[in-house]
Amino acid sequence: SFDPSLIRKHCLVEFSSSEGEGEMPGKSGDRSIAIERPQPDNRHNAIFVCPPNDLLSALLFVMSVESDAGIMLQTSEVMRLILDTEMLSEASQISGVTVINNEDEFPMGGRGYGCINFGANIAHGHENGSELNSFLQMFYDHYVPWLVAPIQYSMVVCRTAVPFSMCTSRSEKGQSHLREYLQNESKSKDVFITVEPSTLRLSFSIELLGFCVRAHCVRMKRYLLNSRVLLNVMKVLSPKSSGHIANGDRCLKLAVLRCLRSILSLKDEFYNRHIVQQNLFTPVFETFRANPVGDNLVSSAIIEMCDFIRLENIKSVIEHVVTKYLCQKPSNAVNYTNMKLPPSLEDVATPYVDTLTHLRHKYEENIIAGA
């Protein structure tokens, strides 16, 4: 049967042996790194050069440039299997072996890679908590930025092959040589191809991001709260969005809403504060106005999300949504006498559902209860 732990061990072995002929990362002065983080230019173009013998890079490369829906589906499913740490816990319970899935803890020693013999027991398929933590830290330190890169930048790939000697070197010096090579080549001939935007491709990336939110709560929270990724994800919804992301695809909008719903389902106050501070519901309700309420999956997903917030009584989010979006009043500085004001969100929803009205009532109940 398929054992994802074998693939995770293989990725760790390749990572640890990528520099210095098998020297463990963290034990040398020139620390090994995986593929370099995206470095976009002033036009938000990011070059993705996939090193050989790097499975995770290859999978993420396919998700960044592929246009065939079947290939993207299969690639995202492989990524899910590799990243699904719950399969480890279930297999351990069946075999009677107790494994603590402490993905929020970090192994001792450097950045967490140098304290484990990654090659040990690789043929047996056994994976302990420390090895799993090392894999997750490797993934979040070096590979997650490329998972979200298509959401933030226009992806650029090389038209010609890059010498393997430059791709395989993962030291900072080696990566510097690779950048110099690409810059010199670009001056002499057109070696780059800009990947055409694809809403379907972005949908798969955002779906996988939502999966990581649920599967690796602590690590993904640390990553998202210290970046602008969520803001860029939510911008995909906005009808006003422009640039390399083509909005308007229903599957893409549903993927974004499911990602936000996954975050809300954690009921984590750090996430909630981030949502409020970044006004992440603004594109949500812009989309709600732009999509007819009724027999519509996008509007239904938004209504279900608001109903979840009310039923779970997530007070900070309820207060934010009601005060900022449901109770908006026109400014006194503007004369609206001869102007027709747009209907409120409650008016838009009420002919079909009264969820937003109930949400406002819940807010009023919370105010009375706290008085």
Solvent accessible surface area in square Angstrom, and as a share of the most:
residue,aa,sasa,rsa
1,S,164,1.06
2,F,104,0.43
3,D,49,0.25
4,P,6,0.04
5,S,4,0.03
6,L,71,0.36
7,I,36,0.18
8,R,3,0.01
9,K,3,0.01
10,H,80,0.36
11,C,9,0.05
12,L,2,0.01
13,V,44,0.25
14,E,51,0.23
15,F,3,0.01
16,S,8,0.05
17,S,46,0.29
18,S,27,0.18
19,E,44,0.20
20,G,51,0.49
21,E,179,0.80
22,G,35,0.34
23,E,77,0.35
24,M,42,0.19
25,P,3,0.02
26,G,32,0.31
27,K,135,0.57
28,S,42,0.27
29,G,88,0.84
30,D,74,0.38
31,R,88,0.32
32,S,9,0.06
33,I,34,0.17
34,A,0,0.00
35,I,7,0.03
36,E,38,0.17
37,R,124,0.45
38,P,21,0.13
39,Q,107,0.47
40,P,51,0.32
41,D,64,0.33
42,N,143,0.73
43,R,181,0.66
44,H,108,0.48
45,N,30,0.15
46,A,0,0.00
47,I,63,0.32
48,F,3,0.01
49,V,26,0.15
50,C,38,0.23
51,P,8,0.05
52,P,32,0.20
53,N,116,0.59
54,D,10,0.05
55,L,64,0.32
56,L,1,0.01
57,S,0,0.00
58,A,41,0.31
59,L,23,0.12
60,L,1,0.01
61,F,52,0.22
62,V,43,0.25
63,M,6,0.03
64,S,2,0.01
65,V,37,0.21
66,E,41,0.19
67,S,89,0.58
68,D,68,0.35
69,A,48,0.37
70,G,40,0.38
71,I,82,0.42
72,M,1,0.01
73,L,81,0.40
74,Q,115,0.51
75,T,11,0.06
76,S,5,0.03
77,E,77,0.34
78,V,55,0.31
79,M,0,0.00
80,R,63,0.23
81,L,69,0.34
82,I,0,0.00
83,L,0,0.00
84,D,31,0.16
85,T,1,0.00
86,E,92,0.41
87,M,60,0.27
88,L,16,0.08
89,S,22,0.14
90,E,100,0.45
91,A,59,0.45
92,S,9,0.06
93,Q,141,0.63
94,I,153,0.78
95,S,77,0.50
96,G,65,0.62
97,V,87,0.50
98,T,126,0.73
99,V,37,0.21
100,I,127,0.64
101,N,50,0.26
102,N,37,0.19
103,E,17,0.08
104,D,68,0.35
105,E,94,0.42
106,F,90,0.37
107,P,23,0.14
108,M,163,0.73
109,G,44,0.43
110,G,65,0.63
111,R,94,0.34
112,G,0,0.00
113,Y,7,0.02
114,G,22,0.21
115,C,68,0.41
116,I,23,0.12
117,N,104,0.54
118,F,4,0.02
119,G,40,0.39
120,A,39,0.30
121,N,86,0.44
122,I,57,0.29
123,A,92,0.72
124,H,123,0.55
125,G,14,0.14
126,H,124,0.56
127,E,12,0.05
128,N,79,0.40
129,G,13,0.12
130,S,52,0.33
131,E,11,0.05
132,L,1,0.01
133,N,5,0.03
134,S,0,0.00
135,F,0,0.00
136,L,0,0.00
137,Q,18,0.08
138,M,1,0.00
139,F,0,0.00
140,Y,16,0.06
141,D,26,0.13
142,H,12,0.05
143,Y,4,0.02
144,V,0,0.00
145,P,8,0.05
146,W,10,0.04
147,L,4,0.02
148,V,1,0.00
149,A,0,0.00
150,P,8,0.05
151,I,1,0.01
152,Q,35,0.16
153,Y,41,0.16
154,S,21,0.13
155,M,8,0.04
156,V,10,0.05
157,V,20,0.11
158,C,32,0.19
159,R,137,0.50
160,T,59,0.34
161,A,94,0.73
162,V,16,0.09
163,P,55,0.34
164,F,144,0.60
165,S,87,0.56
166,M,52,0.23
167,C,8,0.05
168,T,56,0.33
169,S,29,0.18
170,R,10,0.04
171,S,5,0.03
172,E,124,0.55
173,K,140,0.59
174,G,7,0.07
175,Q,9,0.04
176,S,35,0.23
177,H,85,0.38
178,L,13,0.07
179,R,82,0.30
180,E,91,0.41
181,Y,52,0.20
182,L,13,0.07
183,Q,107,0.48
184,N,91,0.47
185,E,42,0.19
186,S,47,0.30
187,K,168,0.71
188,S,86,0.55
189,K,107,0.45
190,D,100,0.52
191,V,3,0.02
192,F,44,0.18
193,I,70,0.35
194,T,76,0.44
195,V,20,0.11
196,E,132,0.59
197,P,75,0.47
198,S,26,0.17
199,T,28,0.16
200,L,64,0.32
201,R,15,0.06
202,L,9,0.05
203,S,9,0.06
204,F,36,0.15
205,S,1,0.01
206,I,0,0.00
207,E,41,0.18
208,L,1,0.00
209,L,0,0.00
210,G,3,0.03
211,F,26,0.11
212,C,0,0.00
213,V,0,0.00
214,R,112,0.41
215,A,21,0.16
216,H,0,0.00
217,C,51,0.31
218,V,48,0.28
219,R,8,0.03
220,M,0,0.00
221,K,43,0.18
222,R,106,0.39
223,Y,40,0.15
224,L,0,0.00
225,L,51,0.25
226,N,121,0.62
227,S,34,0.22
228,R,147,0.54
229,V,2,0.01
230,L,0,0.00
231,L,31,0.15
232,N,29,0.15
233,V,0,0.00
234,M,1,0.01
235,K,93,0.40
236,V,0,0.00
237,L,0,0.00
238,S,15,0.10
239,P,67,0.42
240,K,166,0.70
241,S,28,0.18
242,S,101,0.65
243,G,70,0.67
244,H,47,0.21
245,I,19,0.10
246,A,53,0.41
247,N,50,0.26
248,G,53,0.51
249,D,49,0.26
250,R,136,0.50
251,C,74,0.44
252,L,0,0.00
253,K,24,0.10
254,L,22,0.11
255,A,1,0.01
256,V,0,0.00
257,L,2,0.01
258,R,118,0.43
259,C,3,0.02
260,L,0,0.00
261,R,61,0.22
262,S,8,0.05
263,I,0,0.00
264,L,0,0.00
265,S,44,0.29
266,L,56,0.28
267,K,108,0.46
268,D,32,0.16
269,E,78,0.35
270,F,117,0.49
271,Y,1,0.00
272,N,2,0.01
273,R,107,0.39
274,H,20,0.09
275,I,0,0.00
276,V,44,0.25
277,Q,126,0.56
278,Q,67,0.30
279,N,59,0.30
280,L,1,0.00
281,F,0,0.00
282,T,46,0.27
283,P,14,0.09
284,V,0,0.00
285,F,7,0.03
286,E,44,0.20
287,T,0,0.00
288,F,0,0.00
289,R,101,0.37
290,A,64,0.50
291,N,24,0.12
292,P,106,0.66
293,V,16,0.09
294,G,30,0.29
295,D,159,0.82
296,N,31,0.16
297,L,103,0.51
298,V,3,0.01
299,S,1,0.00
300,S,52,0.34
301,A,29,0.22
302,I,1,0.01
303,I,21,0.11
304,E,82,0.37
305,M,1,0.01
306,C,1,0.00
307,D,41,0.21
308,F,29,0.12
309,I,0,0.00
310,R,56,0.20
311,L,120,0.60
312,E,71,0.32
313,N,46,0.24
314,I,12,0.06
315,K,125,0.53
316,S,35,0.23
317,V,0,0.00
318,I,0,0.00
319,E,93,0.42
320,H,16,0.07
321,V,0,0.00
322,V,0,0.00
323,T,63,0.37
324,K,76,0.32
325,Y,16,0.06
326,L,14,0.07
327,C,56,0.33
328,Q,121,0.54
329,K,175,0.74
330,P,67,0.42
331,S,62,0.40
332,N,160,0.82
333,A,98,0.76
334,V,73,0.42
335,N,109,0.56
336,Y,64,0.25
337,T,109,0.64
338,N,144,0.74
339,M,109,0.49
340,K,197,0.84
341,L,83,0.41
342,P,98,0.62
343,P,77,0.48
344,S,46,0.29
345,L,5,0.02
346,E,25,0.11
347,D,85,0.44
348,V,35,0.20
349,A,1,0.01
350,T,74,0.43
351,P,99,0.62
352,Y,133,0.51
353,V,54,0.31
354,D,73,0.38
355,T,14,0.08
356,L,2,0.01
357,T,29,0.17
358,H,76,0.34
359,L,0,0.00
360,R,64,0.23
361,H,75,0.34
362,K,50,0.21
363,Y,40,0.15
364,E,72,0.32
365,E,96,0.43
366,N,28,0.15
367,I,91,0.46
368,I,132,0.67
369,A,87,0.68
370,G,68,0.66
371,A,119,0.92
